[in-house]
Amino acid sequence: MDERIGNVESLDPHPSVIVRFIQSAAEKTWPSDVALFQDYFDHLGCELDVVDDLAGTEPPAVTRGLFTTTDIRTDGASWAALDGLLSSLNFFAYQHEQDVAAAVVAGYEGVRAGLKDLFGPSPDEQTDGHGNRSAMWRTQDVLIELYAHVTEAPALQVGISHRERNAIYERLLAHTAFKPNP
């Protein structure tokens, strides 16, 4: 194991940077119109990338896109919206670390501790027999999901969603013929 991983100070990004991002996303009013996305993402310190053209592959009125941030070294940072209402933000971190699984665990513990300080203990924490971990927090209109994938494709996964909008999205998926591409 890479000895520097035991010290979260050496992680890129530092867990506190992820916690600040989550806090900022959770406390800011989520945009209810595509025209307001730029201000929201500017507030988060992000740049919006090209919107995915999902014609024929998603349920009606769903749009998705990517975002980048200079503060957080991420992979697969994406957003989703339903009828122009931003519904979720998602990204993966620590995939670039030398000892990825150890970095994921250290990052997870650091982010989890920061979220616990902000929002209290997670009402839903789990660890499986392989060391994969998850925790969730519900705060006002937002659901925060944190996953430490340590066995297959190790990465720290962060999901932040508007609870009501994401619930509508999930119901829509359940009642349509839409099947995500594998």
N, C-alpha and C positions, 0 to 999 in steps of 0.2 A: 504494500500500500504506500502511496505517495505520502511522506511524512507531513508535508505542508497542509494536507487536506484536513487534518485534525484542527487546524486553526482556520476558522471561517474568514478571518481577515484576508487570507490569500485567495479566496474564491472570487471569480469574475462571472457575474456581479456579486458584490457583497450582499448577503441576505437582507440587510437593512434597506438596500436600494429597491429590492423587490417589494418589501413591506411598504415603503413609501409610495411606490407605484400603485399597489393595491389600495392603500388608504386613499390616495388621490382619486382613483377610479370609483371607489365606493362612496366617497363623500360629495363628489360633484354630481349635479343633476345630469342624468343620461339624456343625450339628445333625442328629440322626438321628430326630427326632420333631417334629411340628408344634408340640407344646407347648413346645419349646425354642427356637423361632424368635425369640420376642420378646427373650429374653436375648441371643441372637447379634446381632440387629439393634441392640439397645441398645448392645452393645459396639462396633459399627461407627458409632454415632452416627446411626442411621437410625430412621425411623418407618415401620412397615408400613402400607400402604394396603389397601383392600378387595381381597380375593382374587378373581381372575377366575373366573366360573362357566363352566367349559369342558365342561359336559356335552354329549357327542355330538360335540365338535370336537377332542378330544385322545385319544391312546391312554389306556387304562385307567390309573388311579392317578397321572396327571399333574396337578399343580396349578401355577398361576402367579399372581403378584401383582406389585404395584408397591411401591416404597419411595421415600422422600424423605430427604434429608439437608440440614441447614443449612450444612454445611461445603463442599459441592460443588454448584455450580450445574449441574444436569444436565437432560437431557431423556430421557424413556423409561427411567428406572431401573426395572429389573424383576428378578424372581427366578423360578426354576423349581424344582420338587421332583418327585421320583418316589417313590411309596409313602411320603410323609412325610419323605423324605431330601432335604435341600437339595442341589441339584445345580449351580446356576449363579446368578451375579449379573451383570447387564449394564447399561451406561448409555452415554450419549452426552454429550459436552461441547463447549463453544466454539461452538455453533451461534448463539449470541446476539451474538458479537463483530462489530464493524463490518467488518473484513476477515477473514471466516471462514476462508478457505483459509490465509492467513498465520498466523492464530491456531492453527489445527489443526496446521500444521507445527511451529510453535514449541512448542506444548503437547506434541506427540508427542515431539519431541527432549528436552524437559525430563523427561517421564515416563520415557522410554526410558533416559535417563542415570541417573535415580534407581533404576530397576529393575536396571540393570546394576550399580550400586553394591551393591545388596542381594543379587542372585541371580547375578551374573556376566553375561557376554555372552549374548545370545540365541543359541540354536543354530539358529534359523530366522528370518532377516530377509530381507525382500524389498522391492523398489521396482519399480513397473511404469513403463512408458513415459510415463505421465501424471502421475507424482509421488506416486501413492498408495503408502503404505508399510504394512508389517506386521512385527510381531515377536512371538515367543512365548517363554515361559519355563515350565519344569516344575520345581516345587519340592515335595518331599514328595508330598502327595496332590493338589496343585493345579496347574491349567494356567492361565496368565495370557496373555491375548491382547490385543494392542494394535494398533489399525488407525487410520491417518490417511487418511480419505477426503477428498480435496481437489478432485476433479472434480465428480462428481454428488453432490448433497446433502452438502456438506462438513460433517464432524464428526469428532471424535476418539471412537472406539468402544473401550470397555474391556469385556472379558469375563473373568470369573474363574469357573472351574468346578472342581468336585471331579472329578478325572480318572476314577476308577472309576465313580462314579454317572453322570456325563455320558456315558461310553462305553456304559453300559447303556441310557440314554435314546436315544442315537443308534442303537443296534442295534434297539431297540424300534420306532423310527420307520421304519427300513429294512425291517422285517418286518411292517408293518401297512399297512392301506389309508389310514392317516392322511396327509392332504396339507394342509400349512399353507395358510391363506387368503392370497391374494396381497395 
